[in-house]
Amino acid sequence: MKFPAPLTRGLLIRRYKRFLADIELESGGMITAHCANPGSMMGLAEPGSEVWLSANTNPEAKLDWRWELVRTVEGHLVCINTGHPNKVAAEAIGVGAIPELAGYGSLRREVKYGANSRIDILLEDAARPPCYVEIKSVTLRRPDGDAPTAAEFPDAVTKRGAKHLMELAGVAENGGRAVMLYLVQRGDCDRFRVAADIDPGYAAAMAEARNRGVEALCYQCRIGPDGIGLAGPLRLVFE
């Protein structure tokens, strides 16, 4: 996925009210940017961090800027915008970059299913059952934790995430294929695990969903100021 225009660099002053960030532009001046990330952004919202912004071209938007990337203290770029993984995954599936999801005749996005839910990607083919793919953006890595090189999800309690897992479990039990795809929006991890200490309820829901037939996949991304691409699969560790 390519960014439609070059990103603008700045320094983070503060993130607040979850969806707002004050940023000093490299070219001078202070702006407030939209932060498209409802999570805690643990380790990624430190004042003084180098950040990258895109200009908001939506005439109805309240803010002129969107926060896209942040550079960690270790020097790695992380995409904090949770709106991008669905597009990245759809593009990757379309070119066969995720072998586990290859071979379907059509791909649709945001299709209604379950109890008032929408599946991120629905893959269909006349020769096989439909495949329902739920996608989660992963940005958490805790270098000072007990798994310092692992990508982790979630970074905050997510009842909505647990609900999605139960919806997928229902699909699997009714004969469909159900896949939970974790897309790691950073390139400095060597495996994936569920952050059970942050959200025990989500960890329990994942264990139940897997027992009921839900598959789990994880892919890591290459992140740069020009765009986001798929780097390759990460090993999943369930404890």
C-alpha positions, 0 to 999 in steps of 0.5 A, a space after each residue: 500500500 502506497 501513501 498517495 502523497 509524501 508524508 510530512 515529518 514532525 515531533 510529537 508533543 502529546 497524544 490525548 483524548 485517544 484520537 488527538 495529537 499535538 505535533 511540531 512540524 519539521 518545517 515549523 509550526 504546531 498542528 493537531 492531528 487525528 490519531 486513528 488508533 483507539 488502543 493504548 499505543 503503549 510505548 509509541 506515544 512518547 513526547 519528542 518521538 519522530 512522527 510522520 503525517 499525511 495531509 487530510 484531503 477529506 473536505 469534511 474532516 475536522 483536522 487537516 492532518 492524520 498521524 501515520 507513523 512513529 519512530 521507536 527509541 530503537 529506531 524502527 518505524 511503526 504504523 499507528 493508523 489502524 485504518 490501513 491493515 485491511 487495505 494492506 491485507 486485501 492487496 496482499 491476498 490479491 497478489 497471492 502474498 498470503 498463501 494460506 488465503 490464496 485460491 479464492 475467486 472473489 474478495 469482498 470487504 465489510 460484508 455483514 454477518 453474524 449478530 450485527 457485525 461486518 467481516 473485514 474480508 470475505 473470500 468466496 469460490 464456487 469450489 470451497 466454503 466461504 472464508 471469513 477473515 477478521 483483521 487486527 492491527 498489531 503495534 505492541 512490542 514490549 522490549 522490557 517485558 518477558 517476551 521482548 521480541 514478540 509482537 502482542 495483541 491487544 494493547 488494551 482491553 477489547 471487548 469488541 475483539 473478543 466479540 469478533 472471535 466468537 462471531 468467527 467461531 460461529 462461522 467455523 461451527 456452521 461449515 465456513 472457514 474462519 480466520 483471524 489475521 494479525 497484521 503487525 505494523 512494525 518490522 522488529 518482531 520475531 513471533 506473535 503472542 496474545 497479551 493475556 496479562 493486558 486482557 485475560 478475557 481476550 486470551 480466553 476468547 482466543 483459546 475458545 475460538 481456536 478450539 471451535 475451529 478458528 484459524 490464526 495467522 500473523 504477518 509482519 509488515 515493512 514500514 516506510 514513509 512511502 508506504 506499507 508492504 507485507 514482509 512475511 509470516 510470524 510464528 504464533 505462540 499460544 501459552 
